[in-house]
Amino acid sequence: MEHKFDRFIGQLRERSLIMGILNVTPDSFSDGGKFQSRDAALAQAQKLVAEGADVIDIGAESTRPGHTPVPQDVELARLATVLPALVQAIDTPISIDTSKAAVARYAISTGVAIVNDVWGLQKDPAMADTVAEGGTGVVIMHNCADVDPNRDVLSHMRRFLDHSLALADKAGIPRERIILDPGIGFGKTKEQNIFVLHRLEYFLDYGLPLLVGISRKSLLGAMVGSEVESRLAATLAANLAAAAHGASIFRVHDAAAHVAAFKVFDAIQHA
């Protein structure tokens, strides 16, 4: 039987893909506290699917700037409330947004198709083996514990991603199951984030799909002076620019608007 990840990623031959965000946290920057109950999470996931999302990314720990890390048992408890029902209710692939191997292992046991690790397999030593054993896809994201405006950000990202890919290879994660994420908003200044988006082609020689997650982020708010809920236009502009520079998967809160935008973008690109 075809793996859900392979079915998902195979669509890249035809069009850009949309990853819908589902946070089951009390403190996420945009929608914290809205979808913690099973019914609310399920309704939001079904809404994202109806709007055209190709995968649902569920997270039980906020990774916003200044977030407070939560213990493993708290993250697991939040997921246990919603994840099994979610996997059963929708056929769309589900991704687990976590950097903890134990959380990934639990999510894989329920049937998720992708592990989305904002620390690129480097925070938890067991993560690469967990992904390999689970047979899922994996999103390897660049991250950094500090922000340094003098850092050569592209070189740092290259070294980081090379190390992550070496860990994946050692664990036996198939190359065709890997997606790269430049980590917009993580360990970078505003100027570095914009520069990375402008230079996404720099990472295309890896031969792997690029995922961008910039939806509603403070970087956009600083540029256009809007509050979180009013950043859709800015998000669309950033994601379309990222697509023009090589990105092909987009992690967003507003699935319907992005599906429509990329129908037009892809039609023009593939004409």
N, C-alpha and C positions, 0 to 999 in steps of 0.2 A: 504494500500500500504506500502511495506517495506521502512523504512527510509533509506536514503543513508548512514547514519552513521552505522546502523546495518548491512547493506550489506558490507560495508568496513571492519568493525571490525570482522565480521564473517569469513573473509578470513584468520585470524590469526590461525585458526585450521589447515591450510594447509601450510602456508609459512610466511616468513617475509614480511613486507609491506614497501613500499617506498612513502615518502611524498616529492613531488617536490616543490622547493622553487621558488616563484615568487614575487620579490620585486618591487613595483611601487614607489620607493623612489629615490631621487637624491643623497643620501649619504650612502647607504648600503656599507659595507666594500668590498664586492666582485663584485657586479653587479649594484651599484648605477647609476641611470640615463639611464640604458639600456632599461627599459620596462615601462616607464611612459605613453606612448601613448597607446590608445586602441588597435591599430593594432599590435604594438610591444608586448604588454602584451598577447594578444590573440594568436599570433604566438608562443610565448614562452610556453604558457600553452599547446597548441596543440602539440608542440614538446615534452614536458615532458610526456604527455599522450601517444603519439606514442612510446616513449621510454619505457613505462611500469609503469609510476608513478601511484600509487593507489589513491592518493589524491593530490590536489594542494593547497599549503599554501600561501595565498596572504597577504602581509604586506605593509602598507602605512606609517609606521614610523620606521626608523632604530632603532635597539636596540644594535648596536655595541658599544664596549667600548668607552666612551667619546662622545657618540651621543648627539645631541641637541634635546630635546623633542619638538614635534610640537603640536600646538593647535588642539583641536578637529575638528574645522571647516576645517583646512588644510587636516587633515587625511581623513575626509569625502569627501572633494572635490577630492582628489586623487583617492579614491575608486569609486566615482560616475562616473569617466571617463571610468573605465574599468570593474567594477564588474558586473553590470547587463548584459552586453554583454557576459561576461565570463560564467556566470551561464547558460545563454541561449544556448551558443555555445557548451559546453561540458557536457557529462553525468557523468563524473568522479566527485566524491564529492569534494567540495571546503571548505577549512578551512580559517578562518579569524584570522590573527595574530594581536591581539590588547589587550590592558589592559583597554580600555575605554568602559564602558557599552553602551553609546550612539552609538559608532561605531559598537559594536557587534550587537546592536539592528537593526541598519540599514542593516548590512550585512545579518543578519538572515531574514530580510524582503525580501531580494533579492533571498534567497534560499540556503545560505551556510549551510553545514552540521555539522561543527565543529567550536568552538571558542577556539583558541590557546592563552592562557593568560600567558605571561611570568612572571606575578606576582601572579599566582595561586589563583585568585579570591580575593586577599587581598588588591589590590591597590584602586580599585573602589568599594565602598560599595554596589553598585547596580548590580555588575557583576553577582553574583551567581543567583539572582532572574531573571536577564535578560536571562541567559542561561536556567534556569528551565522553564521559560515561553515560550522560543523559541523552547524547545524540542530538542536542538541539542546535540551533543557530546561536550566534553570539554577536553582540555589538560591543566592539572594543573602542572605548572613548579615551581621548587624551585628557589628562587632568594634571594639576600641580597644586601642592599644598600651600604655596604662597604666590603672590602677584609681584612681579618684578618688571617695571617698565623698561629696564635696560636689557632684558633677556632677548636673545635671538630666538624668537618664538618658533619659527619654522624648523630650525635645527633641533630645538628642544623637543618639538613634537615628533620629528623624525626618529630621534633616539628613543623616545618613549614608545612609539608605535612599533619600532623594530624589536624592542625588548618584549612587548606584549605578544607580537607575532611569533617570537622565538618560544615563549611560554606555551602558546597555543600549539605550535608545531611539536614541541616536546611531549605535550599531553596527548597528542593525536587528534586534535580538532581539525577536521577537513577544511582546507582552504576555502572551498566553495560554500562553507557554512559561516563565513566571517564577513561582518560589515564594519566599516570604520566610521568613527564620529570624531570630528575635530574638537569637540568640547567647547562650543561657543558659550561664553559666560563662566567658564571654569578656569581659575588660575591665570586670567589674562586681563589686561587693561582694556578699556573701551577701544583704544586705538589698535591694540593687538587683535582684538576680536574682529574689527572691521578689516584689518589687513589679512587675517586668515581667510575670511570669506572671499576676499578679492583674489587670493592665491590658492584656492582649492585645487586647481589643476596640478599643483605641486605634489599632491598625494595620489593622483590618478595612476602613476606608474606602479602602484601596488597591485593594480588590476582588481581591486575590490570595490563594491558599492560604497558610496559615501552618504551617510545620514547626517542631517543637520537639525539641531533642536534649538530654535531661537524664539519660539512662540511666546509672545507677550513679555519678553524679558526686559529687565531694567535698562539694558543697552539701548533698546528701542525707545523706551520711555524718555531716556536722557536726550535722545536725538530729536524727538518730535514733541516732547512736553506733555505726554498723555498719561493718564492713569492706566492701571493694569487692564481693566475691562475695555479700554478704548484703543487698543493697540493692534486691531485686526489689520488695518490698512498697512501699517508699518511692518507687521509680520509677513503679510503677503509680498510686499516689496522685497524684503530681505530674502525670503525663500525663493522667489523667482530669480533674483540676482544670484543666489547660491546655485540654483539649477543651471543658469547660464554658464557658471564656472565649474560645473561637473558634479554637483550633488544630485542624487536621484531618489532619496527617501527623506521624508520630512515629518518630524515629530511635532504635532500641533494640537491645540485645544479646539480649533474651529475647523472641523473636517469638511463640512459642506462647501464653505467658501474656497478652500484649497482644492478640493476636487474640481470645482468649476474653473478655477484659475489654471490648473494644470491641464485640463482638457484643451484649453485654448493654447497654452504654452507648448504642449506636446504636439498638437496639430501643426503648429508653425515650425517647430524644430524638425519634425519628421516629414514635412511636405516634400 
